[in-house]
Amino acid sequence: MSLLTWDYDGDLFCTLTTETGAGEGRMTHFELSEARMVPGGASSVSASPTPGPTVVTVLAYAPEEEKPAEVYFDATQTLPFAVLQHFVELVASQLTSAEL
């Protein structure tokens, strides 16, 4: 599992990447959401980003599956096109590197 955050026009967005299964049953989930800062438990621990409600989800299957990736959108949320474009570039680069 990995969480990548970036700032766009003063708002924080994130991509959460999770891989499940093994071998031919392997799937990678890419989730785009607005990030939220969560305070640390102690005063010495700084706040850290956590994903908010998911706006876009991409499900990528293992190459052995020979199945195209699927995309799901949350119809109740909006986001700037530049954020979606950045997310697509991130997912595309990870999918391309996984196929090599």
C-alpha positions as CSV (number, residue, x, y, z in Angstrom):
1,M,0.0,0.0,0.0
2,S,1.3,3.4,-0.8
3,L,-0.1,7.0,-0.5
4,L,1.2,9.7,-2.8
5,T,0.0,13.3,-2.0
6,W,0.3,16.5,-4.0
7,D,-0.9,20.1,-3.8
8,Y,-3.1,21.6,-6.5
9,D,-4.1,25.3,-6.1
10,G,-4.0,25.1,-2.3
11,D,-5.9,21.8,-2.0
12,L,-4.2,18.5,-1.1
13,F,-5.0,15.4,-3.2
14,C,-3.8,11.9,-3.0
15,T,-3.5,8.6,-4.8
16,L,-3.8,5.4,-2.6
17,T,-2.4,2.3,-4.3
18,T,-3.2,-1.1,-2.9
19,E,-2.3,-4.5,-4.4
20,T,-4.4,-7.5,-3.5
21,G,-4.2,-11.2,-4.3
22,A,-1.3,-13.1,-5.9
23,G,-0.3,-14.5,-9.3
24,E,-3.1,-14.4,-11.8
25,G,-5.6,-13.2,-9.2
26,R,-3.5,-10.1,-8.5
27,M,-5.3,-6.7,-8.7
28,T,-4.1,-3.2,-8.1
29,H,-6.5,-0.6,-6.9
30,F,-5.7,3.1,-7.6
31,E,-7.9,5.5,-5.7
32,L,-8.0,9.3,-6.2
33,S,-9.3,11.5,-3.4
34,E,-8.9,14.8,-1.7
35,A,-6.5,14.3,1.2
36,R,-7.4,15.4,4.7
37,M,-4.9,16.2,7.4
38,V,-5.3,14.1,10.6
39,P,-3.7,15.4,13.8
40,G,-1.0,13.2,15.4
41,G,-1.9,11.4,18.6
42,A,0.7,13.2,20.7
43,S,1.9,16.8,20.6
44,S,5.3,15.6,19.3
45,V,3.7,13.8,16.3
46,S,2.8,16.1,13.4
47,A,-0.4,15.9,11.4
48,S,-0.4,13.5,8.4
49,P,-2.5,13.2,5.3
50,T,-5.2,10.6,4.9
51,P,-7.5,9.9,1.9
52,G,-11.0,11.4,1.9
53,P,-13.9,9.9,0.0
54,T,-12.7,8.3,-3.3
55,V,-13.6,10.2,-6.4
56,V,-12.1,7.9,-9.0
57,T,-11.0,4.2,-8.7
58,V,-9.0,2.3,-11.3
59,L,-8.8,-1.5,-11.0
60,A,-5.9,-3.0,-12.9
61,Y,-5.7,-6.8,-13.2
62,A,-2.6,-9.0,-13.4
63,P,-1.1,-9.0,-17.0
64,E,-1.8,-12.8,-17.1
65,E,-5.6,-12.0,-16.9
66,E,-5.4,-10.2,-20.2
67,K,-8.2,-8.0,-19.0
68,P,-8.3,-4.2,-19.4
69,A,-8.3,-1.9,-16.4
70,E,-11.6,-0.7,-15.2
71,V,-12.5,2.9,-14.1
72,Y,-15.2,3.9,-11.6
73,F,-16.3,7.5,-10.9
74,D,-18.2,8.8,-7.9
75,A,-21.0,10.8,-9.5
76,T,-21.5,13.0,-6.4
77,Q,-18.0,14.6,-6.3
78,T,-16.1,16.9,-8.6
79,L,-12.4,17.8,-9.0
80,P,-10.3,20.0,-11.2
81,F,-9.4,18.4,-14.6
82,A,-5.7,19.0,-13.9
83,V,-6.0,16.7,-10.8
84,L,-7.6,14.0,-12.9
85,Q,-4.9,14.4,-15.6
86,H,-2.2,14.1,-13.0
87,F,-3.8,10.9,-11.5
88,V,-4.1,9.4,-15.0
89,E,-0.4,10.1,-15.7
90,L,0.6,8.5,-12.3
91,V,-1.6,5.3,-12.9
92,A,-0.4,5.0,-16.6
93,S,3.3,5.2,-15.5
94,Q,2.8,2.6,-12.8
95,L,0.9,0.2,-15.2
96,T,3.6,0.7,-17.9
97,S,6.4,-0.1,-15.5
98,A,4.6,-3.2,-14.1
99,E,4.3,-4.7,-17.6
100,L,8.0,-4.5,-18.2
